[in-house]
Amino acid sequence: HENECLTKFGEISAYLRKNNHTADFELSPKQCAEAFAYSHLIYEKLVPALQFVWWIDSKNFIEFTRPLYAKLLPFPLNFYYPGQYEKHAKQLAMSLYPEEDDLSVIETAVSCHCYWIST
């Protein structure tokens, strides 16, 4: 619309919200604040868990994530981006748990986050 190219969820939802095309258009300000708080809480807890499952867990990375990206991305990007995403995920894990050198401890923390989200 208007020669804008929106590719990220945040950009798209902000654009739709700006033009009053959202599911929470008729919510009260308090309800909007609660919905916003819940979505950020879920994002804060879910993203590290998903990053671990997709990029750090070696079994998933070797058997699922890397082959999927190798298949979906064109050459040479299929060699570049999976490594970059893995590196980013490891940096995220280390920034969230800087005192841990062992990824198994981080794996336990991530599984706790996944359990917390599911309840």
Phi and psi restraints in degrees (value plus and minus 20) as a CYANA .aco file:
   2 GLU   PHI      32.1    72.1
   2 GLU   PSI      20.4    60.4
   3 ASN   PHI      38.7    78.7
   3 ASN   PSI       5.2    45.2
   4 GLU   PHI    -115.3   -75.3
   4 GLU   PSI     119.8   159.8
   5 CYS   PHI    -135.8   -95.8
   5 CYS   PSI      84.9   124.9
   6 LEU   PHI    -123.4   -83.4
   6 LEU   PSI     104.2   144.2
   7 THR   PHI    -141.1  -101.1
   7 THR   PSI     -34.0     6.0
   8 LYS   PHI    -126.3   -86.3
   8 LYS   PSI     127.4   167.4
   9 PHE   PHI     -74.7   -34.7
   9 PHE   PSI     -65.2   -25.2
  10 GLY   PHI     -80.3   -40.3
  10 GLY   PSI     -61.6   -21.6
  11 GLU   PHI     -85.3   -45.3
  11 GLU   PSI     -64.2   -24.2
  12 ILE   PHI     -85.8   -45.8
  12 ILE   PSI     -66.4   -26.4
  13 SER   PHI     -87.0   -47.0
  13 SER   PSI     -56.4   -16.4
  14 ALA   PHI     -84.5   -44.5
  14 ALA   PSI     -61.2   -21.2
  15 TYR   PHI     -83.3   -43.3
  15 TYR   PSI     -65.7   -25.7
  16 LEU   PHI     -84.7   -44.7
  16 LEU   PSI     -61.3   -21.3
  17 ARG   PHI     -83.3   -43.3
  17 ARG   PSI     -60.4   -20.4
  18 LYS   PHI     -81.3   -41.3
  18 LYS   PSI     -53.6   -13.6
  19 ASN   PHI    -119.6   -79.6
  19 ASN   PSI      -0.9    39.1
  20 ASN   PHI      37.3    77.3
  20 ASN   PSI      21.5    61.5
  21 HIS   PHI    -139.1   -99.1
  21 HIS   PSI      36.5    76.5
  22 THR   PHI    -146.8  -106.8
  22 THR   PSI     140.8   180.8
  23 ALA   PHI     -90.6   -50.6
  23 ALA   PSI     -43.4    -3.4
  24 ASP   PHI    -120.0   -80.0
  24 ASP   PSI       5.5    45.5
  25 PHE   PHI     -81.0   -41.0
  25 PHE   PSI     -56.8   -16.8
  26 GLU   PHI    -116.4   -76.4
  26 GLU   PSI      -9.6    30.4
  27 LEU   PHI     -98.9   -58.9
  27 LEU   PSI     133.4   173.4
  28 SER   PHI     -92.6   -52.6
  28 SER   PSI     142.3   182.3
  29 PRO   PHI     -76.5   -36.5
  29 PRO   PSI     -57.8   -17.8
  30 LYS   PHI     -84.5   -44.5
  30 LYS   PSI     -64.0   -24.0
  31 GLN   PHI     -84.6   -44.6
  31 GLN   PSI     -58.3   -18.3
  32 CYS   PHI     -83.7   -43.7
  32 CYS   PSI     -61.8   -21.8
  33 ALA   PHI     -84.0   -44.0
  33 ALA   PSI     -60.6   -20.6
  34 GLU   PHI     -85.3   -45.3
  34 GLU   PSI     -63.1   -23.1
  35 ALA   PHI     -82.6   -42.6
  35 ALA   PSI     -61.3   -21.3
  36 PHE   PHI     -82.9   -42.9
  36 PHE   PSI     -64.9   -24.9
  37 ALA   PHI     -83.2   -43.2
  37 ALA   PSI     -64.0   -24.0
  38 TYR   PHI     -83.4   -43.4
  38 TYR   PSI     -62.9   -22.9
  39 SER   PHI     -84.5   -44.5
  39 SER   PSI     -58.3   -18.3
  40 HIS   PHI     -92.2   -52.2
  40 HIS   PSI     -53.8   -13.8
  41 LEU   PHI     -84.2   -44.2
  41 LEU   PSI     -65.0   -25.0
  42 ILE   PHI     -82.7   -42.7
  42 ILE   PSI     -64.8   -24.8
  43 TYR   PHI     -80.6   -40.6
  43 TYR   PSI     -64.0   -24.0
  44 GLU   PHI     -83.0   -43.0
  44 GLU   PSI     -55.9   -15.9
  45 LYS   PHI    -108.9   -68.9
  45 LYS   PSI     -52.9   -12.9
  46 LEU   PHI    -102.4   -62.4
  46 LEU   PSI     -59.9   -19.9
  47 VAL   PHI     -78.7   -38.7
  47 VAL   PSI     -67.9   -27.9
  48 PRO   PHI     -80.7   -40.7
  48 PRO   PSI     -57.7   -17.7
  49 ALA   PHI     -85.2   -45.2
  49 ALA   PSI     -65.1   -25.1
  50 LEU   PHI     -86.4   -46.4
  50 LEU   PSI     -59.7   -19.7
  51 GLN   PHI     -79.8   -39.8
  51 GLN   PSI     -61.4   -21.4
  52 PHE   PHI     -85.2   -45.2
  52 PHE   PSI     -69.0   -29.0
  53 VAL   PHI     -81.6   -41.6
  53 VAL   PSI     -62.6   -22.6
  54 TRP   PHI     -98.5   -58.5
  54 TRP   PSI     -59.7   -19.7
  55 TRP   PHI    -136.1   -96.1
  55 TRP   PSI     -48.0    -8.0
  56 ILE   PHI    -118.2   -78.2
  56 ILE   PSI     -59.7   -19.7
  57 ASP   PHI     -82.4   -42.4
  57 ASP   PSI      92.7   132.7
  58 SER   PHI     -82.9   -42.9
  58 SER   PSI     -56.9   -16.9
  59 LYS   PHI     -83.5   -43.5
  59 LYS   PSI     -68.9   -28.9
  60 ASN   PHI     -83.4   -43.4
  60 ASN   PSI     -61.2   -21.2
  61 PHE   PHI     -82.7   -42.7
  61 PHE   PSI     -65.8   -25.8
  62 ILE   PHI     -93.0   -53.0
  62 ILE   PSI     -60.8   -20.8
  63 GLU   PHI    -109.4   -69.4
  63 GLU   PSI     -45.0    -5.0
  64 PHE   PHI    -144.3  -104.3
  64 PHE   PSI     -80.0   -40.0
  65 THR   PHI     -85.6   -45.6
  65 THR   PSI     -73.3   -33.3
  66 ARG   PHI     -81.4   -41.4
  66 ARG   PSI     -66.8   -26.8
  67 PRO   PHI     -81.0   -41.0
  67 PRO   PSI     -56.5   -16.5
  68 LEU   PHI     -83.9   -43.9
  68 LEU   PSI     -68.0   -28.0
  69 TYR   PHI     -87.3   -47.3
  69 TYR   PSI     -55.8   -15.8
  70 ALA   PHI     -83.2   -43.2
  70 ALA   PSI     -53.7   -13.7
  71 LYS   PHI     -99.0   -59.0
  71 LYS   PSI     -59.7   -19.7
  72 LEU   PHI    -104.3   -64.3
  72 LEU   PSI     -50.8   -10.8
  73 LEU   PHI    -111.5   -71.5
  73 LEU   PSI     125.1   165.1
  74 PRO   PHI     -94.7   -54.7
  74 PRO   PSI     136.7   176.7
  75 PHE   PHI     -85.9   -45.9
  75 PHE   PSI     118.8   158.8
  76 PRO   PHI    -112.2   -72.2
  76 PRO   PSI     -17.7    22.3
  77 LEU   PHI     -82.3   -42.3
  77 LEU   PSI     -48.3    -8.3
  78 ASN   PHI     -87.1   -47.1
  78 ASN   PSI     -36.5     3.5
  79 PHE   PHI    -113.7   -73.7
  79 PHE   PSI     -49.1    -9.1
  80 TYR   PHI    -103.3   -63.3
  80 TYR   PSI     -74.5   -34.5
  81 TYR   PHI     -85.6   -45.6
  81 TYR   PSI     -61.5   -21.5
  82 PRO   PHI     -76.6   -36.6
  82 PRO   PSI     -60.4   -20.4
  83 GLY   PHI     -85.5   -45.5
  83 GLY   PSI     -58.4   -18.4
  84 GLN   PHI     -86.7   -46.7
  84 GLN   PSI     -62.1   -22.1
  85 TYR   PHI     -85.8   -45.8
  85 TYR   PSI     -59.2   -19.2
  86 GLU   PHI     -83.0   -43.0
  86 GLU   PSI     -64.8   -24.8
  87 LYS   PHI     -81.2   -41.2
  87 LYS   PSI     -63.8   -23.8
  88 HIS   PHI     -83.0   -43.0
  88 HIS   PSI     -62.5   -22.5
  89 ALA   PHI     -83.6   -43.6
  89 ALA   PSI     -60.8   -20.8
  90 LYS   PHI     -86.9   -46.9
  90 LYS   PSI     -57.7   -17.7
  91 GLN   PHI     -84.8   -44.8
  91 GLN   PSI     -59.9   -19.9
  92 LEU   PHI     -82.3   -42.3
  92 LEU   PSI     -66.1   -26.1
  93 ALA   PHI     -81.7   -41.7
  93 ALA   PSI     -62.5   -22.5
  94 MET   PHI     -89.9   -49.9
  94 MET   PSI     -50.7   -10.7
  95 SER   PHI     -95.4   -55.4
  95 SER   PSI     -50.6   -10.6
  96 LEU   PHI     -98.3   -58.3
  96 LEU   PSI     -51.6   -11.6
  97 TYR   PHI    -150.2  -110.2
  97 TYR   PSI      46.2    86.2
  98 PRO   PHI     -86.8   -46.8
  98 PRO   PSI     -44.1    -4.1
  99 GLU   PHI    -101.5   -61.5
  99 GLU   PSI     -28.5    11.5
 100 GLU   PHI    -119.3   -79.3
 100 GLU   PSI     105.7   145.7
 101 ASP   PHI    -116.4   -76.4
 101 ASP   PSI     -42.8    -2.8
 102 ASP   PHI    -114.6   -74.6
 102 ASP   PSI     101.8   141.8
 103 LEU   PHI     -86.8   -46.8
 103 LEU   PSI     -39.4     0.6
 104 SER   PHI     -87.0   -47.0
 104 SER   PSI     -52.3   -12.3
 105 VAL   PHI     -87.9   -47.9
 105 VAL   PSI     -60.5   -20.5
 106 ILE   PHI     -85.3   -45.3
 106 ILE   PSI     -59.2   -19.2
 107 GLU   PHI     -79.6   -39.6
 107 GLU   PSI     -61.7   -21.7
 108 THR   PHI     -83.2   -43.2
 108 THR   PSI     -62.9   -22.9
 109 ALA   PHI     -83.5   -43.5
 109 ALA   PSI     -61.1   -21.1
 110 VAL   PHI     -84.8   -44.8
 110 VAL   PSI     -61.7   -21.7
 111 SER   PHI     -84.6   -44.6
 111 SER   PSI     -53.0   -13.0
 112 CYS   PHI     -86.0   -46.0
 112 CYS   PSI     -61.3   -21.3
 113 HIS   PHI     -81.2   -41.2
 113 HIS   PSI     -62.7   -22.7
 114 CYS   PHI     -82.9   -42.9
 114 CYS   PSI     -60.1   -20.1
 115 TYR   PHI     -85.2   -45.2
 115 TYR   PSI     -63.3   -23.3
 116 TRP   PHI     -81.4   -41.4
 116 TRP   PSI     -61.4   -21.4
 117 ILE   PHI     -86.1   -46.1
 117 ILE   PSI     -56.7   -16.7
 118 SER   PHI     -95.5   -55.5
 118 SER   PSI     -33.2     6.8
